[in-house]
Amino acid sequence: MNVAVIGAGPAGLMAAIQAAEGGGRITLFEHNPNIGRKLLVTGSSRCNLTNDAVNAAAYYCEDQAWMETFLGVFGVEEFRRALDRLGIPTQKTDDGWYYPRSGSAQAVVEILGEGLAGRGVELRVATHVNQFYYRNNIFELEITALGLHQTEFFEQLVLAAGGKAYPELGSRGELFGVLSNLGHQVRPLLPALGPIFADLGAFKELKGQRFDVLASIWRGEERLGQTAGNIIINQDGFNGPGVMNLSHLVALHSGADLTLQVNFIAPFWSDLADTLTGQVAHPCSLRAGLLRYFSPKAADFFIRQAMLDPAAKLNALTEEQIRQLLEVSAEAKFSVTGAGSFRNSQVSVGGVPVGEVDPLSMESKLIPGLYLVGETLDVAGPCGGFNLHFAFGSGYLAGTHLAGLQKQKSKERP
């Protein structure tokens, strides 16, 4: 068996390693001079691998049943066991996020590199696959390396070249046109997990402040999505997981009149509500009460915007005063002006619809021997390890299927 894998990111690395378990010739092409460049920056270089909250509903994917099937065979525990076998033990944070025990993305990349070498994978870095064709059940790859052009032939092909996010790290989506020529649908690629730009109005005063919030995107009266997480207010909008998880919705509805609604008190609303309604005796001032949850700058801002007296007793506010406070702190609305570009977004949405590949093997339903993994498919998850889980998992299933084919072929030989 002669297999080509294009792209040495997490999906391609895992696919090559697993495919090599079955023997045969595995060649991994990477146009960067080193493997795993995008992997090195994940999780602030700590490599957030997966998350206890991984489930089908958490992903942007048009076919939830497909995602459920995929996760049914490659869930969190299956992923952790696969990593253990490679020599990458994991540890979990209190909020259910998994990292390598080393706490180092560099360590993960180096272990994966050793996994390639130890299994006899031929690694070809600084090698650009310009084009490929499918003729007579053979994949023809047009390759450029060291200024030389050549054509090589393979029986199977794993496409793990990524989407368009982080183009400076090598993801440019250059081979999607080939997939379209082969008959696959290719949805427009759009940036995801990036900042959201908005008209901040008075909230510009809070530039640099961080909050844990509940955020939602609205188109008129329709809520398009909602997420909870940390945000930071910057010069022209918001960044951080609390809005990054919604940024693809801005890209998908480009040109629409969208509103970002932010609830700054959601994480502690139950506690605050008991005090505001007098259920808990708390004779402190409004300002002192808000300082339990906000910085002085933020507390003063919300009081000023609600036009309230900072010295007013927190548990003696009138219903109208409570409404004024909630309007600015729990129902803050911002007109969306745009979202981040591919350059400052972590992943992309778009690509081939998942319904065109087998969820158990990642093999194309249109082209036998072609496997589509990672950001080649129209799947995106929220921050927190969801996207690495899918990348590694899709590569694992593709490689495992190829290894099984090779083992079966070996058994059939006389």
C-alpha positions, -999 to +999 in steps of 0.1 A: +000+000+000+013+034-010-003+063+009+003+101+007-007+124+036-008+161+027-003+183+058+017+177+090-007+194+114-025+174+141-048+156+117-021+147+092+004+136+119-021+113+135-032+099+102+003+091+091+013+075+124-019+053+125-016+043+089+020+032+094+008+007+120-004-014+091+029-013+072+031-002+037+047+030+024+035+062+041+047+096+028+039+127+047+042+160+028+045+194+046+052+227+028+066+243+060+102+235+070+089+219+103+059+198+114+031+210+137+036+247+133-001+256+141-001+230+169+027+248+186+006+279+193-025+261+206-037+266+241-011+294+246+016+269+236+003+245+263-017+224+238-053+222+250-061+187+235-097+180+244-125+187+269-149+168+291-177+189+275-170+175+240-203+164+225-220+167+191-242+197+200-211+217+209-199+217+173-209+238+143-218+209+120-248+206+097-252+169+104-254+163+142-261+125+136-228+123+117-210+140+146-226+118+171-214+087+152-179+102+150-177+109+187-193+076+195-161+059+182-136+086+191-147+103+223-126+118+251-115+085+266-106+070+233-085+101+225-067+100+258-059+063+254-046+070+219-024+097+233-012+074+261-001+049+235+020+076+218+036+086+250+015+117+256-002+114+290-028+140+298-040+159+329-073+177+335-079+211+349-107+218+373-130+230+345-125+198+325-099+210+299-072+184+291-035+193+284-004+171+280+011+164+314+042+182+301+022+214+296+041+219+264+029+219+228+065+216+217+068+183+236+037+170+219+051+179+184+085+163+192+068+131+204+047+129+173+078+135+152+094+105+169+063+085+163+066+092+125+103+082+125+098+051+146+071+038+123+091+044+091+070+073+078+088+092+051+086+128+060+091+154+033+092+189+047+096+221+026+077+202-001+047+218-017+019+198-033+006+221-060-021+199-074-034+164-075-055+143-099-074+111-096-070+089-127-075+052-131-078+047-093-044+064-087-037+098-072-011+118-091+005+145-070+023+174-086+051+184-062+076+212-058+107+208-036+140+227-037+128+244-068+123+211-086+089+199-100+079+163-102+049+140-102+045+111-078+018+084-077-001+069-047-029+044-041-045+064-013-045+100-002-052+117+031-059+154+027-050+172+059-039+206+045-061+226+068-084+256+061-074+292+059-069+304+095-034+315+105-022+318+069+013+329+081+016+294+096+009+278+063-029+273+061-042+288+028-068+264+016-051+259-018-064+224-026-101+229-021-104+237-058-092+202-066-119+187-043-145+207-062-132+194-095-135+159-082-172+165-075-172+174-038-192+203-026-169+230-010-187+255+012-171+290+013-143+292+039-149+318+066-129+328+098-140+314+131-129+317+168-118+353+163-127+387+178-160+404+173-160+441+163-188+463+176-198+499+183-189+501+220-203+535+228-197+544+264-182+509+270-150+522+254-142+534+289-137+498+299-110+491+274-086+464+288-111+451+314-119+414+315-152+399+325-168+365+327-201+369+307-230+353+289-230+365+253-254+360+225-257+371+188-291+383+175-305+390+141-336+410+149-356+389+173-338+357+164-310+345+186-284+329+164-261+316+192-251+320+228-220+311+248-205+318+282-168+326+289-142+352+295-140+384+274-118+414+272-129+448+259-106+463+234-105+494+212-130+483+186-149+454+202-144+422+221-120+393+223-117+361+244-136+328+244-169+344+254-172+361+220-148+340+199-172+311+200-197+333+183-176+350+157-183+324+129-220+335+131-209+370+123-190+357+093-219+335+082-243+364+083-221+390+068-241+421+058-269+413+082-279+437+110-265+418+140-265+427+177-242+413+204-259+411+238-237+408+268-248+398+303-219+409+326-236+396+358-247+362+347-220+342+366-231+356+399-267+366+392-281+342+418-260+356+446-267+392+436-304+386+431-308+373+466-293+405+479-312+428+456-345+413+466-337+414+503-336+376+507-301+380+521-294+407+547-266+428+532-267+465+543-237+475+522-237+502+496-244+496+460-207+503+451-194+480+478-218+453+466-207+455+430-170+455+441-176+419+452-178+410+415-162+439+395-130+460+395-135+496+409-134+510+374-161+486+361-183+490+393-182+528+390-190+526+353-221+504+357-234+526+386-228+558+365-245+543+334-275+533+355-276+568+370-277+555+406-262+567+438-231+546+447-239+550+484-275+537+481-281+505+501-278+475+479-308+457+494-330+488+494-330+496+457-365+501+442-377+479+413-371+508+389-335+512+402-329+474+398-342+476+363-318+504+355-289+485+368-299+453+349-303+472+317-267+483+316-251+452+332-272+423+321-287+434+288-259+455+273-264+456+235-238+464+209-243+468+171-219+444+154-196+459+128-176+427+118-155+398+129-118+389+128-101+379+096-083+346+089-052+362+102-065+367+137-089+337+139-080+303+152-099+281+128-121+284+097-156+271+089-166+259+055-151+232+033-165+198+024-198+189+041-194+160+065-221+140+048-197+134+019-174+113+040-178+082+061-178+092+099-161+059+108-132+061+084-132+097+069-131+081+034-148+101+007-181+087-005-173+100-040-136+091-045-125+057-032-091+060-014-095+097-007-097+106+030-107+141+042-097+152+077-094+182+101-104+216+087-109+201+052-144+194+065-170+219+074-168+215+112-158+239+139-159+237+177-157+263+205-125+272+224-113+246+248-098+217+229-128+209+207-111+216+174-079+197+183-101+168+194-117+167+159-085+172+141-066+144+159-097+122+159-105+124+122-068+117+114-068+088+138-099+072+122-085+077+087-051+062+096-066+033+115-089+025+085-059+026+061-039+003+085-067-021+086-068-022+048-031-029+046-033-057+072-062-073+053-042-071+021-012-087+038-034-116+049-047-122+015-012-126+000-002-162-006 
